[in-house]
């Protein structure tokens, strides 16, 4: 356990340091800050490193095992009438307790945070049940994406929806897939894959996260129709300043009890559901239960440290940098700087580590963690640059979201299905807690500095971060497909199962054995 923990800390250190280095260079060059704010950023960075390390270790030994066990058991039941309501309950409970959803709900001015959280939870629950139904019926996931996103955009363009709700509705679809939801939902898919074991099980084990990202968009848009108001504006409180380092450190001490309570409320519904499900159906042995609860303890501590560091140490710095850069005579600098931060920040997201590991495992290395990580980073960098441009110019998010998703859906019809499932999952995973606690304040600070409308121009950055990986990862699939094209035809009775992500061969399945042609 100690060796694994050290390894996880090293991984998180490698992920967080590039982000910290970029921000540090800005602090000592373009945007000088007070010693107190620098101290808060330093402490926040340390908490992020330790928190991500503990969380990923805990998720490996608890959340993933719980999800796999429940997913496998649900499939064995083969009773749709029982599986669907259980899926709805799991999706709603896990989402309502998601910490980064609360971060977004507390910052948005459009609706009461509790109402928004429950609306999002219902949306995730409904679409998680729908995702399982799709797997049983073996419907191609790209077809469902086309249908539901056409519905989403048709609804978003309706005059019934207030313009202030549109960016937040798309943001809600991104933040729901956070550090608690992603390991659990992805493991449910892996549990299904382990039972079915047929030629499409690897493809169908992904895509649950992507489906769960659609439901919240629709439910928040429905809230927009029910609360149709004029354009909503919001003023931003300037980033805090402190008279001494001790006063700054006191902010962390005050925050710890709050996040201890918040993370406990996030994990308890999941733990309670697991205990009941285990008592009734799973009946796991004592050794496995001990391993799971030790992992849950690591997950709890890691999330408390992560959220404290991100919210107390990173959020004020993000807002301050946004205000300072956009308010200067070189305001355009916030676009390349935002892209640089976006490129590195995705690596620090806890759920990204879970996604990369599970993708590489389920595809047996055909989609490498490195290739997936690079595609994600490039996509997020582009999305943050566009989001900063929106903050400076006030361009509607629909001018970017609609063409982006339309292109992603077109590509989904021609790439191997597993790339589509992974790409849409990655879009939700990339927009995690750091996006809501650093990039969103960065955008809000920039928007406030130029006198823009925060609800319309700053919100939507999470949605942009969630969109661009759909394009970059599917383009990775296209490249893989074209490079494998010269391969000879498969012999009779042999069919392609997946394309190698290293772009050098097609992998086929022949009588249950893998081989290369």
C-alpha positions in Angstrom: 0.0 0.0 0.0 2.8 2.4 0.9 4.6 1.7 -2.4 1.4 2.3 -4.3 0.8 5.6 -2.4 4.2 6.9 -3.2 3.7 6.0 -6.9 0.3 7.9 -6.9 1.9 10.9 -5.3 4.6 11.0 -7.9 2.0 10.8 -10.7 0.0 13.6 -9.2 3.1 15.7 -8.7 4.0 15.3 -12.4 0.4 16.4 -13.2 0.0 19.4 -11.0 3.6 20.9 -11.3 3.2 22.1 -14.9 0.0 24.1 -14.0 1.7 25.5 -10.9 4.8 26.5 -12.9 2.8 28.4 -15.5 0.8 30.3 -12.8 4.0 31.0 -10.8 5.7 32.5 -13.9 2.7 34.7 -14.4 2.9 35.8 -10.8 6.6 36.9 -11.0 6.3 38.5 -14.4 3.1 39.8 -15.9 0.7 39.7 -12.9 2.6 40.3 -9.6 0.6 39.3 -6.5 0.9 39.8 -2.8 2.9 37.4 -0.6 -0.3 36.3 1.1 -2.0 35.2 -2.1 1.2 33.5 -3.2 1.3 31.6 0.0 -2.3 30.5 -0.5 -1.5 29.3 -4.0 1.5 27.3 -2.7 -0.4 25.6 0.1 -3.2 24.9 -2.4 -0.7 23.2 -4.8 0.6 21.0 -2.0 -3.0 20.0 -1.0 -3.8 19.2 -4.7 -0.8 16.9 -5.1 -1.4 14.9 -1.9 -5.2 15.0 -2.5 -5.0 13.6 -6.0 -2.6 10.9 -5.0 -4.8 9.7 -2.1 -7.9 10.0 -4.2 -6.6 7.9 -7.2 -5.3 5.2 -4.8 -8.6 5.1 -3.0 -10.7 5.1 -6.2 -8.7 2.1 -7.5 -9.4 0.1 -4.3 -13.0 1.2 -3.5 -15.1 3.1 -6.0 -14.0 1.1 -9.0 -14.5 -2.3 -7.2 -17.9 -1.2 -6.0 -19.0 -0.1 -9.4 -17.7 -3.3 -11.1 -19.4 -5.6 -8.6 -22.8 -3.8 -8.8 -22.6 -3.6 -12.6 -21.8 -7.3 -12.9 -24.6 -8.2 -10.5 -27.2 -6.1 -12.3 -26.4 -7.8 -15.6 -26.7 -11.2 -14.0 -30.2 -10.3 -12.8 -31.4 -9.8 -16.4 -34.5 -8.1 -15.1 -34.9 -4.8 -16.9 -37.8 -3.7 -14.7 -35.4 -3.9 -11.7 -32.2 -2.7 -13.3 -33.5 0.6 -14.7 -34.9 2.0 -11.4 -31.7 0.9 -9.6 -29.6 2.7 -12.3 -31.8 5.8 -11.9 -31.3 5.8 -8.1 -27.5 5.3 -8.4 -27.2 8.1 -10.9 -29.3 10.6 -8.9 -27.6 9.8 -5.5 -24.1 10.0 -6.8 -24.7 13.2 -8.8 -26.5 15.1 -6.1 -23.5 14.5 -3.9 -20.9 15.5 -6.5 -18.7 18.3 -5.0 -17.9 20.1 -8.3 -21.6 20.3 -9.1 -22.1 22.2 -5.9 -19.2 24.5 -6.9 -21.0 25.4 -10.1 -24.4 25.7 -8.5 -23.1 28.1 -5.9 -21.5 30.3 -8.5 -24.4 30.5 -10.9 -26.9 33.4 -10.5 -29.7 31.9 -12.6 -31.5 29.6 -10.1 -31.4 28.4 -6.5 -28.5 26.0 -6.0 -30.5 23.3 -4.4 -33.1 23.3 -7.2 -30.4 23.1 -9.8 -28.5 20.3 -8.0 -31.6 18.1 -7.8 -32.6 18.9 -11.4 -29.2 17.8 -12.6 -29.3 14.6 -10.4 -32.6 13.6 -12.0 -31.2 14.2 -15.4 -28.2 12.0 -14.7 -30.3 9.2 -13.2 -32.7 9.1 -16.2 -29.9 9.0 -18.7 -27.9 6.4 -16.8 -30.9 4.1 -16.9 -31.3 4.9 -20.6 -27.6 4.1 -21.2 -28.0 0.6 -19.6 -31.1 0.1 -21.7 -29.1 1.0 -24.8 -26.4 -1.6 -23.9 -29.0 -4.3 -23.5 -30.6 -3.5 -26.8 -27.1 -3.0 -28.4 -28.0 0.3 -30.1 -25.1 2.1 -31.7 -24.3 4.9 -29.3 -23.6 7.5 -32.1 -27.2 7.3 -33.2 -28.4 8.2 -29.7 -26.0 11.1 -29.5 -27.3 12.4 -32.8 -30.9 12.2 -31.6 -30.5 13.6 -28.2 -28.1 16.4 -29.1 -30.5 17.5 -31.9 -33.1 17.7 -29.2 -30.8 19.6 -26.9 -29.8 22.2 -29.6 -33.4 22.5 -30.8 -34.5 23.3 -27.3 -31.6 25.7 -26.6 -32.4 27.7 -29.7 -36.1 28.0 -28.6 -37.3 31.4 -27.7 -38.7 29.8 -24.5 -35.3 29.6 -23.0 -33.7 32.6 -21.4 -30.2 33.3 -22.8 -28.7 33.2 -19.3 -29.6 29.6 -18.9 -28.0 28.3 -22.0 -24.2 28.4 -21.0 -25.0 27.1 -17.5 -27.1 24.2 -18.8 -24.1 23.0 -20.9 -21.8 23.6 -18.0 -24.0 21.4 -15.8 -23.5 18.5 -18.2 -19.7 18.8 -17.8 -19.4 19.2 -14.0 -21.7 16.2 -13.2 -19.0 13.8 -14.3 -16.6 14.6 -11.5 -14.3 12.6 -9.2 -17.0 10.6 -7.5 -19.4 10.0 -10.4 -16.8 9.0 -13.1 -15.1 6.1 -11.3 -18.5 4.7 -10.2 -20.2 5.0 -13.6 -17.3 3.8 -15.6 -16.9 0.8 -13.3 -20.5 -0.1 -13.8 -19.8 -0.3 -17.5 -16.7 -2.5 -16.9 -18.9 -4.7 -14.7 -21.2 -5.2 -17.7 -18.2 -5.9 -20.0 -16.9 -8.6 -17.7 -20.1 -10.5 -17.8 -21.0 -10.2 -21.5 -17.6 -10.7 -23.0 -19.0 -10.6 -26.6 -17.4 -8.7 -29.5 -19.0 -5.3 -28.7 -18.6 -5.4 -24.9 -15.4 -3.4 -24.9 -17.2 -0.6 -26.9 -20.3 -0.7 -24.7 -18.4 -0.5 -21.5 -17.7 3.1 -22.4 -20.3 5.8 -23.2 -22.2 5.7 -19.9 -20.4 8.9 -18.7 -21.2 10.6 -22.1 -24.9 9.6 -21.9 -25.1 10.9 -18.3 -23.8 14.3 -19.5 -26.8 14.9 -21.8 -29.5 14.6 -19.1 -28.5 17.6 -17.0 -28.4 19.8 -20.1 -32.0 19.0 -20.9 -33.2 19.3 -17.3 -31.5 22.7 -16.7 -32.9 23.9 -20.1 -36.4 22.8 -18.8 -35.7 24.9 -15.7 -34.9 27.8 -18.1 -38.4 27.4 -19.7 -40.0 27.3 -16.3 -38.1 30.4 -15.1 -38.0 32.4 -18.2 -36.5 35.8 -17.3 -34.6 38.6 -19.0 -30.9 38.4 -19.4 -29.3 37.8 -16.0 -26.3 39.9 -15.0 -24.0 39.3 -12.1 -21.4 41.4 -10.4 -18.2 39.8 -9.1 -16.7 40.4 -5.7 -13.0 41.2 -6.0 -10.5 38.5 -5.2 -9.7 38.5 -1.5 -6.6 40.2 0.0 -5.2 39.3 3.4 -3.1 41.4 5.8 -0.8 38.5 6.9 0.2 35.0 6.1 -1.4 33.7 9.3 -4.7 35.3 8.2 -4.4 33.6 4.8 -3.6 30.2 6.4 -6.6 30.6 8.6 -8.8 30.4 5.5 -7.6 26.8 5.0 -8.3 25.9 8.6 -11.8 27.3 8.3 -12.4 25.5 5.0 -11.4 22.0 6.2 -14.5 21.3 8.4 -16.7 22.5 5.6 -15.2 20.2 3.0 -15.0 17.3 5.5 -18.8 17.6 5.9 -19.4 18.1 2.1 -17.3 15.1 1.0 -18.9 13.0 3.8 -22.3 13.9 2.4 -21.1 13.0 -1.1 -19.8 9.6 -0.2 -22.4 8.5 2.4 -25.2 7.9 -0.1 -22.9 5.8 -2.2 -21.6 3.8 0.8 -25.2 3.3 2.2 -26.4 2.1 -1.2 -23.4 -0.3 -1.5 -24.0 -1.7 2.0 -27.6 -2.4 1.3 -26.9 -3.9 -2.1 -24.1 -6.1 -0.6 -26.4 -7.3 2.2 -29.2 -8.2 -0.2 -27.3 -9.4 -3.2 -23.5 -9.2 -3.4 -22.5 -10.7 -0.1 -18.8 -10.0 -0.5 -16.3 -11.7 1.8 -14.7 -9.9 4.8 -11.3 -9.3 3.1 -12.8 -7.6 0.1 -15.0 -5.4 2.3 -12.0 -4.3 4.4 -10.1 -3.4 1.2 -13.1 -1.4 0.0 -13.5 0.6 3.2 -9.7 1.3 3.4 -10.0 2.6 -0.1 -13.0 4.7 0.8 -11.0 6.3 3.6 -8.3 7.2 1.2 -10.9 8.6 -1.2 -12.5 10.7 1.5 -9.2 12.2 2.7 -8.0 12.8 -0.8 -11.2 14.6 -1.9 -11.2 16.8 1.3 -7.6 17.9 0.6 -8.2 18.3 -3.1 -11.3 20.5 -2.8 -9.8 22.6 0.0 -6.7 23.2 -2.1 -8.7 23.9 -5.3 -11.3 26.2 -3.7 -9.2 28.1 -1.2 -5.9 28.1 -2.9 -6.7 28.1 -6.7 -10.1 29.9 -7.1 -8.9 33.3 -5.8 -5.8 33.1 -7.9 -7.8 32.2 -11.0 -10.2 35.2 -10.6 -7.3 37.6 -9.8 -5.3 36.5 -12.9 -8.4 36.9 -15.1 -9.2 40.4 -13.8 -5.5 41.5 -14.1 -4.9 40.1 -17.6 -8.2 41.2 -19.2 -8.0 44.6 -17.5 -4.6 45.4 -18.9 -3.8 47.0 -22.2 -2.6 43.6 -23.4 -5.9 42.0 -22.7 -5.5 39.6 -25.7 -2.7 37.8 -23.8 -5.4 36.0 -21.7 -6.2 33.9 -24.8 -2.7 32.2 -25.3 -2.2 32.1 -21.5 -5.6 30.5 -21.0 -4.7 27.9 -23.7 -1.4 27.2 -22.0 -3.1 26.7 -18.6 -5.8 24.6 -20.2 -3.3 22.3 -21.8 -1.7 21.4 -18.5 -4.7 21.6 -16.2 -6.6 18.6 -17.6 -3.7 16.4 -16.4 -4.4 17.4 -12.8 -8.1 16.4 -12.9 -8.6 13.3 -10.7 -11.2 11.6 -12.9 -8.8 11.9 -16.0 -6.4 9.5 -14.3 -9.2 7.0 -13.8 -10.4 7.4 -17.4 -6.9 6.9 -18.9 -6.2 3.9 -16.8 -9.4 2.1 -17.6 -9.3 2.9 -21.3 -5.8 1.5 -21.6 -6.8 -1.6 -19.6 -10.1 -2.4 -21.4 -8.4 -1.9 -24.9 -5.3 -3.8 -23.8 -3.1 -0.9 -24.7 -4.5 -0.2 -28.1 -5.6 3.2 -27.0 -2.6 4.2 -24.9 -2.9 6.5 -21.8 -0.3 8.8 -23.3 -2.1 9.2 -26.7 -5.4 9.8 -24.9 -3.9 12.3 -22.5 -2.3 14.3 -25.4 -5.6 14.4 -27.3 -7.4 15.6 -24.2 -4.8 18.3 -23.5 -4.9 19.7 -27.0 -8.7 19.8 -27.0 -8.9 21.5 -23.6 -6.3 24.1 -24.7 -8.3 25.0 -27.7 -11.5 25.2 -25.7 -10.1 27.5 -23.1 -8.7 29.8 -25.8 -12.2 30.1 -27.4 -13.7 30.6 -23.9 -11.3 33.5 -23.3 -12.2 35.0 -26.7 -15.9 34.8 -25.7 -15.1 36.7 -22.5 -13.5 39.5 -24.4 -16.0 39.8 -27.2 -19.3 38.5 -25.9 -19.9 36.1 -28.8 -22.7 33.6 -28.0 -21.7 30.1 -27.0 -24.1 28.7 -29.6 -21.8 29.8 -32.4 -19.2 27.4 -31.1 -21.2 24.6 -29.4 -23.5 23.8 -32.3 -20.9 23.5 -35.1 -18.5 21.7 -32.7 -21.0 19.0 -31.7 -22.4 18.7 -35.3 -18.8 18.0 -36.5 -18.2 15.5 -33.6 -21.5 13.7 -34.4 -20.6 13.5 -38.1 -17.2 12.0 -37.3 -18.8 9.5 -35.0 -20.5 7.9 -38.0 -17.2 6.9 -39.6 -14.7 6.2 -36.8 -14.6 2.9 -34.9 -17.4 3.0 -32.3 -15.0 2.6 -29.3 -13.4 6.0 -30.2 -16.8 7.7 -30.2 -17.6 6.2 -26.7 -14.2 7.1 -25.3 -14.3 10.6 -26.8 -17.7 11.5 -25.4 -16.7 10.1 -22.0 -13.5 12.1 -22.1 -15.4 15.3 -22.8 -17.3 14.9 -19.5 -14.2 13.8 -17.5 -12.0 16.6 -18.7 -14.4 19.2 -17.2 -13.8 18.3 -13.5 -13.2 20.2 -10.3 -10.2 22.2 -11.4 -12.2 23.5 -14.4 -15.0 24.7 -12.1 -12.6 26.1 -9.4 -9.8 27.7 -11.5 -10.8 28.1 -15.1 -14.3 29.3 -14.4 -13.1 32.0 -11.9 -10.4 32.9 -14.5 -13.2 33.5 -17.1 -15.4 35.3 -14.6 -12.6 37.7 -13.6 -11.8 38.4 -17.3 -15.5 39.0 -18.1 -15.9 41.3 -15.1 -12.8 43.3 -16.1 -14.1 44.1 -19.6 -17.6 44.8 -18.3 -19.3 41.7 -19.9 -22.3 39.7 -18.8 -20.9 37.0 -16.5 -23.9 34.7 -16.8 -23.7 34.6 -20.6 -20.1 35.2 -21.4 -18.1 33.6 -18.6 -20.3 30.6 -17.9 -20.0 28.1 -20.7 -16.2 27.5 -20.3 -16.9 24.1 -18.7 -19.1 23.2 -21.7 -16.3 24.3 -24.1 -13.8 22.1 -22.2 -16.3 19.2 -22.5 -16.8 19.6 -26.2 -13.3 19.8 -27.8 -12.1 16.4 -26.7 -14.9 14.9 -28.7 -13.2 16.2 -31.8 -9.5 15.5 -30.9 -10.0 11.9 -29.7 -12.2 11.0 -32.7 -9.6 12.6 -35.0 -7.2 10.2 -33.3 -9.5 7.4 -34.3 -9.7 8.7 -37.9 -5.9 8.8 -38.1 -5.7 5.2 -36.7 -8.4 4.1 -39.2 -6.6 5.6 -42.3 -3.2 4.3 -41.3 -4.7 0.8 -40.9 -6.6 1.0 -44.3 -3.8 -0.7 -46.4 -4.4 -3.9 -44.4 -5.7 -6.8 -46.4 -9.3 -7.9 -46.3 -10.2 -10.1 -43.4 -10.6 -13.8 -44.3 -14.1 -15.3 -44.1 -15.3 -15.6 -40.6 -12.9 -13.0 -39.3 -14.0 -9.5 -38.3 -12.3 -6.4 -37.0 -12.7 -5.7 -33.3 -10.8 -2.5 -32.8 -8.1 -0.3 -34.4 -4.7 0.0 -32.7 -4.3 3.4 -31.2 -0.6 3.3 -32.0 -1.7 3.7 -35.6 0.3 0.8 -37.1 -2.1 -2.1 -37.5 -5.7 -3.4 -37.5 -6.5 -5.9 -34.8 -8.9 -8.7 -35.7 -10.7 -11.4 -33.8 -10.5 -14.9 -35.2 -12.2 -17.7 -33.3 -11.6 -15.8 -30.0 -7.9 -15.0 -30.7 -6.4 -11.6 -31.3 -4.0 -11.2 -34.2 -2.7 -8.6 -36.6 -3.2 -8.5 -40.4 
